[in-house]
Amino acid sequence: MNGPLHGVRVIDLTSVAMGPYATQIMGDMGADVIKIESKDGDVFRHVAPARHAGMGAPFLNLNRNKRSVVLDLKSAPDAAQLRELVRHADVFVSNVRPKSMARLGLDDAALRALNPRLIYCAAVGFSEKGRYAGRPAFDDIIQAMSGLAAVQANPQTGHPAYVNTILADKTAGLTVAYAVAMALYERERSGLGQAIEVPMFETLAAFTMVEHLAGHTFAPPEGPMGYERLLSSARRPYRTQDGFIALLPYTTAQWQRFFRLAGRPEVAEDPQYMEPAQRSRNIHALYGMLADLVLQRTTAQWLALLADADIPHSEVLSMEAVMADPHLRESGLVQAHAHPTEGALQMLGIPTGFSRTPGSIRAPAPALGQHRIDDIANEWSAAAG
């Protein structure tokens, strides 16, 4: 099966999560991804749990559909081998700091001089245009700096909090993937490569502020920052008599149906809650009423009551329940795979579907240095003619 990026050759000089997530997406979509590692390997190789050293679960989940080559880029012969491979590459992705890449002679200008069609993507913590250029960046730091941790603040204590997933890494990784795809599309018209910079800080600040810029969208401001509905202290999974449900009436019709189902028809006719602009101003009180009403029934009773009401709702699934969800298994997202050294694995498949050129999982995450750069260089050279 050939994905939409079949034939695209990617050199992946990234580690941990942001870059590997992006290049795995490219690999899933058919690209030939060569992961360049030091003799110690990607840091995520060593994150538990693992069945064997160097093959930790996070690494397995971020590096399928790639080949692994070990190089010491401070060594002139190894760096020369990489430059030779660059001559036949389409994409080069790095999350090494740009100054370090320049010292190694692997900066954008040097590599695109060898291959003018090269798409060179620097996945960095902070844009090189600003004063934070070159600072170290990790997911927690970017969540804090982008406003995301403040948005997640505990309503009772006001203490900022992190989202319990590597949201900054994965959001920036998705940005790398789509930026590279757009650059490849443009190259089909111009015949030329170009440099791309994807900085985590800027990416997450833009991501967070889409709705939370709010009143400060206007100059002068028309109100405070923060999307009020999302920041309501009453917005949360709602406690039932025996558990929790997620519930989100959104349109006027949905709110009206909810209050009638809940035995409060008078609220369904109250303009301070049913007129959209008024509802927005009274959202805290509205969510408070919702929370009080949900507490009056069990989870099963609410699920039965809401089943045909066309009101968005759900059980609150544990991580185990997500992996066992029948819809995800029917859609093919949850898959079983056999790794040659790690044995049976449970894996998340490819959520994006293409009618003619679907992506595929063709190879599991590689062992450190499993492949030889000479073999790959010869293969790419022959393919280039």
N, C-alpha and C positions, 0 to 999 in steps of 0.2 A: 504494500500500500504506500502510495506516494502522497505526502502531505503538501500543502500549498507552498512550503519552503524547500521542497525537494530540489537538490542540486546546489543549495546555498551552503557555502563552507564557512564555518564560524570558528575562530580561535578565541577560547574562553580563558582569560587570565583573571578569574574572579574566585572568591572564596566566601564562606559563611552562607549568607542567604540572598541578599539583594541581587547580585550578579548571577549566582547559580539558578535562582528561580527564573530569571529572564531567559537564560540560555537553555534551561530545560524546556521552557515553552517553545523556544525555537526548535529544539531537538524533537519534541513531540510533534511539531508541525512539519517534520521531514528534513530539517537542516542536519548537516554533518558537523557535529560539535566536538572540537578537540579541547579537552580541559588540560591546561598547563598547570602542573603542581610542582612545588619544591619537594625535596626528599622527605620532608615531614608531612606533606600532604595538607589538604584543606583542613582547617581547624575543626570543621563540623564532622570530619571523619572520627573524631575522638570524643564526641558528645554521646553520653549514655542515653538509652540502653543500646547494647550491641551484643551480638553473638560471637564476633571475632574482632580483634583489635583493628582499628582503622576503618571499620564499616558500621559506624553508628547509625541509628535510625534516622536522625535528621538528614545525614548525608545521603542515605538511600532514597529518601523522599525528595531530594532536590537535584539528583545527578543521573537519573536514567537517561538513556538515549545519548550518551556521551562516551568518548574514548579518553583515557587518561595517559598523559605523557609526563614524565618527570624531567625537569630541566633546572639547572642552576643558572639563572639569568645574569649573575655576576661573572660567570665564566664566559670568556670570549667565544669559545667554540659552540657552547650551548646557545648563546644569544644569536650567533650567526645562523645556527640551524633554525631558530625561530624566525629570523628575518627571511630566510629562504622560503619557509612555509607561507609567510605573509604574501609573497609574490603571487600565490595562487588562491588566496583567501578572498572572501567577499566581505566578511565582518570580523572586526577585532573588538572585543569587549574587555575592559579592565576596570577593577576597582582599586588598583594601586594608586597612591597619590601621584598626581601629575608631575611633581618635581622629581620624584623617584623614577618615574618612567623616562623623564628627560635625561636623567643621569645614566640610565641604562641604554640610552639611544633608542628607546622604544616609544617615543612621543608621537603624536599625530603627524607632525611635519616629516619626521624621519621615515615613518612607515608608509605614508601616502606618497612619498617620493619614490619608494620601491614599487608601489601599486596605486596608481591614481584612481582606480575604481573602488578602493577600499572604503568601507563604512567603518569609521573608528569611533567607538562609543566609550566615553569616560564616565563611569558610574561612581560618583564622588559623594562625600558628605555635604560639602558646601561649594557653591559656585566659585570658580576661580576669579570672578569679577568682583567679589566682595572681600571684606576684611577677615572673614572667617576661613578663607581659602587654606586648605591644608590641615585644618583641625581634624582630629579623630572624631568619628561619628559612629554611634551604635544606635540600635532601635530605641532604647530607653531615652537616650540623650535627645534624639530627634523628636520623640513624642513630647518630651518636656519643652523643647524649644519651639515647636510648631503650634503650640496652644492646645494640642490634643489632650495632654495630661490635665490641664486646667479645665477643659470642657468636661472631662470625666470625673471632676471633683465630687466627693461624697456630699450629698445635699445636707446631711446633718452636721458634719464636722467642717466642711469646706476644704478638706485636705485633697490635693490633687491625686490622681491615680492613673496608672498605666492601663491601657487596653491589654487584656491577657492573650495577646497573640502578637507576633512580630509584624505589626501592621505597617510600620514605616518601611521596613525592608521589603515586604511583599508589594506594597503600593508602588514604591520606587522601581521594583523589579518589573511590575506590569508596565510601568512607564518606559523602561528600557526596551521591553519587547515591542511595544507599539511604535516607539520612535525609530527603532532599527527597521521595522517593516515599512514605515513611511519613507525612510531614506532609501531603502531598496527600490521602492516604487518610483521615487523621483529619479533614481539612477537609470531606470529603464528609458527615461526621456532624455536625460542629459548625457548619459554615458560616464558620469563622473561620481566618485565617492565624495564623502564629506565628513567633518567631525561633528559629533553629537556630545553634548554634556548633559547628564541627568544627575542633578544634585538632590540628595535626600531632603535637606532642609527646605529648599524652595518648593520641591514637589509636595511635601507634606503640609507646608504652610498654605499652598494654593488649594490642596485637597480639603483641609480642615475649614478654611474660610469661605468655601462656596456658599454655605447657608449661614454660617456664624458671623459673617461680616455684617449682615442684617442692616440696622439703621445707619451704620458707617459706610454703607454702599454709597450714600449721598454725601455731597459736600456743600454746605455744612451737614453734619449728621442729622438724620430724622429720628433718632432713637439710639439706644445702646446696641453694642454688639451682642450676638448670641441669638440663635433661633429659639424663640421662647418655648415652643412645643417640645423640643428635644431636651431643654434644660429644666422642664417642670420636675419638681421633687416627687411628684406622684407618677411620673412616667417610669414604668418598670414592669417586669413580669408580675402579674397580679395574683395575690394569694387567694386561693379558693378554700373551702372548708378542709380539704385534705391534700393540697398541693399548690401548683401554680399553673397559670395559662398566660400566653401572650394574646393580647386583644387590642385591635386598632380600628375602631370605627373611624372613617376618614371623611367621607362625603356627608352632606346633610342627610341624605336618605339613609345612609348606614347608621348615623347617630340616632335618627328617629326610630329605625327598626330596633336598634339595641334597647332603647329606653322602653319601647312598647313590650318587647320580649321580657325585659327585666321587671315589668310591672310598674313603670313610672311614666305612663302616657302623657302626663301633664308637662314633663320636661321636654318631650318630643315636640311640643307646640310652643315652647318658650323661645322667643326671638333672641334673647341674650345668649342662648346656646346654639340655636339652629340657623341663625343668620351668619354666614361665613366670617365676615369681618368681626362681628361681635364674639363669635365663638373663639376666634384667635386671641382676643383680648381676655377671655374668661377661661382659657384652657386649663389653668391650674385647678380651678374649682370643678371643672368638668371631669378631669382625670381623678380628682378626689372622689367625686360621686361614683365614677366607674369602679374605683377600687373598693368602695364600701359595698356596692351591689354585687361584685364578683365574689366577695367573701360569704355571701349568703347561700351559695350552692357548692356542690362538690365539682371536681374537675370533670368527671364523667357526665354529670348533669349539664354543665356548660357546653361541653363538646357536642352533646346530643341536641341541645337547644339551638346552638349556632350552626349546626351541620348544613342546613339548607337556607340560612338567612343571608347569604352573600355579604357577610361581614368578615374582614380579615382576622383570623385567629389561628392559634396553634397550641399544642402542648409545648412545654419547655423540655426539649430533648437533652439528655446527657450526651457526652461524646460517644459513649458506647451505643446509645440508641441511634445516634446519627449514622454510625457505621452499619447498623442493622436495619436502617430505614428501608422499607420495601420499594419505595419509589426510586431511591438512589441505586438500588440493586437492579431494578427493572431498566433504568436508563443507562446502566453500564458504568456508572461512576465508580462503584466499589468493585474491585477486581482482585482475583487471586493470581499470584505469579510465583514462579520458582526461580530463585537466584542460584547460580552455580556453586557459590560458596556459602551463602547465608540461608539457603533452604527456602521453605515456604514463606511467602510474604503477602500481606494484605496491602493493597495499594489503591490510591485514588487515581482514577483514570483521567481522561481529557474531557472537560466539561463543554468545550466548544465543538459544535458539529459542522462539518462541511459536506455538502451533498455529493460533490465529485471527488474532492481531494481531502478526505479525512486524515487527521493526524493518527499516530499509532505509537504504541510502546513496543519498540523493536529490540531494545537491549536494556538490561538492568544496570544500575550504577556500577562503574568499573572498579576493579582493584587498583591501588596506587601503582602507577607506572605500568599498567597492563599492556600498553601499546607502545610501539616504537615510532619515533618521529621520522626516521628515514623511510619506513614503509608508507607512512601517511604522505610524506612529501612526494614520493614516487607516484603514489596513487593519484594525488591531486594534479601533479604535473602531467601525467598521462591523460587525465580527464580534460585538462585544459588544452591538450593537443600540442 
